[in-house]
């Protein structure tokens, strides 16, 4: 038994005529709800794992704005009525895995019936960033509880604090604007891969399986260097690891890779999910397809 990931929807913007993070998230959410056959008002929990948003907006939570635009009970909940709770979770490339872990806890306790994980990133806008490195992409995943063997297993985390040496994103006031700057090191992919492999090994040991027992390995971020280094540390061919098609995706990279890997697998297959990001933080979980 565990959290089953239903439809996965990806929406893409364009650099010319760019769409903002909110628009991308709302579009992905609406498409996901339609595909799942779930009315917005029936949604219990919405978690937004996106990081980079329009005009570097800090408040209110983007999850609340997504909830309103989707139409998921945006009014104050009535005592006898159905409400939707929404919250932001900021954990970079690992954010979607963090959101899945949180939703799994709610579903496991029967507090909710349906949860939606949303992620999107886009250039904050003109004069609001310098050299923004990520593609404008949104993603949404519907989650429900599965009573059979399918679903998400425990998430195993690994952390090696680096004080932001390998990946750092800062927002500072410049010329009366909040300006975002992102910096990375040449060793970032290798350090992320070391942490990702450590989290994966913890997960496989806990699940009593090895890399050869897995039907698929899904990883984020989608960077070529990270994928290559992760394969090396796991002792696997690079082709065994599925990542998003666009290596410049950020928080949406894990849903994009997961949707691509799972859609062709029959039920009961074992998929290892591995995500690594700033911190350096990495998480891994075993997912059994429904």
C-alpha positions in Angstrom: 0.0 0.0 0.0 1.2 3.5 -0.7 0.7 6.7 -2.6 -0.1 6.1 -6.3 0.9 8.8 -8.8 -1.8 9.2 -11.4 -1.7 11.5 -14.4 1.4 13.6 -14.9 1.1 16.8 -17.0 3.8 19.0 -18.3 3.4 22.5 -19.7 6.1 24.5 -21.5 6.6 28.2 -22.1 8.7 30.0 -24.6 11.4 32.5 -24.1 9.7 34.7 -26.7 6.3 35.6 -25.4 7.3 33.9 -22.1 4.7 32.5 -19.8 5.2 33.1 -16.0 5.5 30.4 -13.4 1.9 30.9 -12.1 0.5 30.5 -15.6 2.5 27.3 -16.2 1.5 25.8 -12.9 -2.2 26.6 -13.4 -2.2 25.2 -16.9 -0.5 21.9 -15.8 -2.9 21.7 -12.8 -6.0 22.1 -14.8 -4.9 19.6 -17.4 -4.0 17.1 -14.7 -7.3 17.4 -13.0 -9.2 16.9 -16.2 -7.2 13.8 -17.1 -7.7 12.4 -13.6 -11.5 13.1 -13.8 -11.3 15.1 -10.6 -13.3 18.3 -10.2 -11.2 21.2 -8.7 -13.6 21.3 -5.7 -12.9 17.7 -4.9 -9.2 18.3 -4.4 -8.1 18.0 -0.8 -4.4 19.2 -0.8 -2.3 21.1 -3.3 1.5 21.4 -2.7 3.6 23.7 -4.9 7.2 22.8 -5.1 8.2 25.5 -7.7 10.9 28.0 -6.7 11.4 30.7 -9.3 8.3 32.8 -9.9 7.0 36.0 -11.4 8.8 39.2 -10.1 10.5 37.1 -7.4 7.2 37.0 -5.5 7.6 35.9 -1.9 4.1 36.3 -0.5 1.4 35.1 -0.7 2.3 31.5 -1.2 2.2 30.6 -4.9 0.2 27.5 -4.0 -2.7 29.8 -2.8 -2.7 31.7 -6.1 -2.7 28.3 -8.0 -5.5 27.1 -5.9 -7.6 30.2 -6.6 -6.9 30.1 -10.4 -7.7 26.4 -10.6 -10.9 27.0 -8.6 -10.2 24.5 -5.8 -12.4 25.9 -3.1 -10.7 29.3 -3.0 -13.3 30.7 -0.6 -13.1 30.3 3.2 -14.1 26.8 4.1 -17.6 26.2 5.5 -18.0 24.1 8.6 -19.8 21.4 6.7 -18.3 22.0 3.3 -15.2 20.7 1.5 -12.1 22.8 1.6 -8.7 22.6 -0.1 -5.5 23.2 1.8 -2.5 24.6 -0.2 1.1 25.2 0.8 4.5 25.9 -0.8 7.5 23.6 -0.3 10.8 25.0 -1.3 13.5 22.3 -1.7 14.9 23.0 -5.2 15.2 19.9 -7.5 14.3 17.7 -4.5 11.0 19.7 -3.9 8.7 17.4 -5.8 10.1 14.4 -3.9 9.6 16.3 -0.6 6.0 17.1 -1.7 5.3 13.4 -2.5 6.6 12.4 1.0 4.2 14.9 2.6 1.2 13.9 0.6 2.0 10.2 1.3 1.8 11.0 5.0 -1.7 12.7 4.6 -2.9 9.8 2.4 -1.5 7.2 4.8 -3.4 8.7 7.7 -6.6 8.9 5.7 -6.7 12.7 6.2 -7.1 13.3 2.5 -8.3 11.4 -0.6 -6.6 13.3 -3.3 -3.4 15.4 -3.4 -1.9 17.4 -6.3 1.8 18.1 -6.6 2.6 21.2 -8.7 6.0 22.6 -9.8 6.9 25.4 -12.1 9.8 27.8 -12.7 10.2 30.7 -15.1 12.3 33.8 -15.5 11.0 36.2 -12.9 10.7 39.0 -15.5 12.6 41.8 -17.1 15.3 43.3 -14.8 14.3 40.8 -12.1 17.1 38.2 -12.9 20.6 38.0 -14.4 21.3 35.1 -16.7 18.4 33.0 -15.6 19.5 29.4 -16.4 16.2 27.4 -16.3 13.6 26.6 -18.9 10.0 27.8 -18.3 8.2 24.6 -17.5 5.3 23.6 -15.3 4.3 20.1 -14.0 1.4 18.6 -12.1 0.9 15.1 -10.6 -2.3 13.7 -9.1 -1.8 11.4 -6.1 -4.2 9.0 -4.5 -4.0 6.0 -2.1 -3.5 2.5 -3.4 -4.6 -0.5 -1.4 -2.6 -3.0 -3.4 1.2 -3.4 -3.6 1.6 -0.4 -5.8 2.7 3.0 -4.6 5.5 5.1 -3.1 7.8 3.6 -0.4 9.7 5.5 2.3 11.9 8.4 1.2 15.5 8.2 2.2 17.6 11.4 2.5 21.3 12.2 2.4 22.9 15.5 3.1 26.4 16.9 2.8 26.3 20.6 3.8 28.4 22.8 1.4 27.3 26.3 2.5 26.0 26.9 -1.0 29.4 26.4 -2.7 28.1 24.3 -5.5 24.7 25.9 -6.1 23.6 29.3 -4.8 20.5 31.4 -5.7 20.2 34.8 -4.0 17.8 37.7 -4.3 19.1 41.2 -3.5 17.8 44.7 -3.9 19.4 46.4 -6.8 18.3 49.7 -8.3 15.0 49.4 -6.4 14.3 45.9 -7.7 14.7 42.5 -6.2 17.2 40.8 -8.6 17.8 37.0 -8.7 21.3 35.7 -9.4 22.1 32.0 -9.7 25.7 30.6 -9.5 27.0 27.1 -9.8 30.4 25.4 -9.5 32.2 23.1 -12.0 32.0 20.3 -9.4 28.2 20.6 -8.9 27.2 17.6 -11.0 29.7 15.4 -9.4 28.8 16.4 -5.9 25.1 16.1 -6.6 25.7 12.6 -8.0 27.7 11.5 -5.0 24.8 12.5 -2.7 22.2 11.0 -5.1 24.0 7.7 -5.2 24.3 7.6 -1.4 20.6 8.2 -1.0 19.9 5.6 -3.6 22.1 3.0 -1.8 20.3 3.7 1.5 16.9 3.2 -0.3 18.0 0.0 -2.0 19.4 -1.4 1.3 16.2 -0.7 3.1 14.1 -2.2 0.3 16.5 -5.3 0.1 17.1 -4.9 -3.6 20.0 -4.0 -5.9 20.2 -1.9 -9.0 19.8 -4.9 -11.2 16.5 -5.7 -9.6 15.0 -2.3 -10.7 12.9 -1.9 -13.8 13.7 1.8 -14.2 15.7 4.5 -12.5 14.3 8.1 -12.6 16.6 11.0 -11.7 16.6 14.7 -11.4 18.1 17.1 -12.3 18.3 16.3 -16.0 21.8 17.6 -16.5 24.0 15.4 -18.6 27.0 15.7 -16.3 24.9 14.7 -13.3 23.3 11.7 -15.1 26.6 10.5 -16.2 28.2 10.8 -12.8 25.2 9.2 -11.1 25.4 6.2 -13.4 29.1 5.9 -12.6 28.6 5.9 -8.9 25.8 3.4 -9.1 27.8 1.2 -11.5 25.2 1.3 -14.2 25.1 2.3 -17.9 23.9 5.8 -18.4 21.0 4.6 -20.5 19.5 2.9 -17.4 18.8 6.3 -15.9 15.8 8.2 -17.2 15.8 12.0 -17.0 13.7 14.8 -18.5 14.3 15.6 -22.1 15.3 19.2 -21.3 18.4 19.4 -19.1 17.5 23.0 -18.2 14.4 22.1 -16.3 14.5 22.7 -12.6 11.7 21.6 -10.2 9.6 20.1 -13.0 12.4 17.8 -14.1 11.4 14.9 -11.7 7.8 14.8 -12.8 8.8 15.0 -16.5 11.2 12.1 -16.1 8.8 10.0 -14.0 6.0 10.5 -16.5 8.3 9.4 -19.3 9.5 6.3 -17.5 6.3 5.0 -16.0 4.0 5.4 -18.9 5.5 2.4 -20.7 5.7 0.1 -17.7 3.1 -2.5 -16.7 1.8 -2.6 -13.1 4.0 -4.0 -10.3 7.3 -2.7 -11.7 9.9 -1.2 -9.4 11.1 2.3 -10.2 13.9 4.0 -8.1 13.3 7.8 -7.8 16.5 9.8 -7.1 16.7 13.6 -6.8 19.6 15.8 -5.8 19.9 19.5 -5.4 21.4 22.4 -3.4 22.5 21.8 0.1 23.9 19.3 -1.1 20.7 17.3 -0.5 19.5 14.1 -2.1 16.5 11.8 -1.7 15.5 8.4 -3.0 12.4 6.3 -2.9 11.2 3.1 -4.5 7.9 3.4 -6.4 5.9 0.4 -7.6 3.7 1.1 -10.6 0.0 0.7 -10.4 
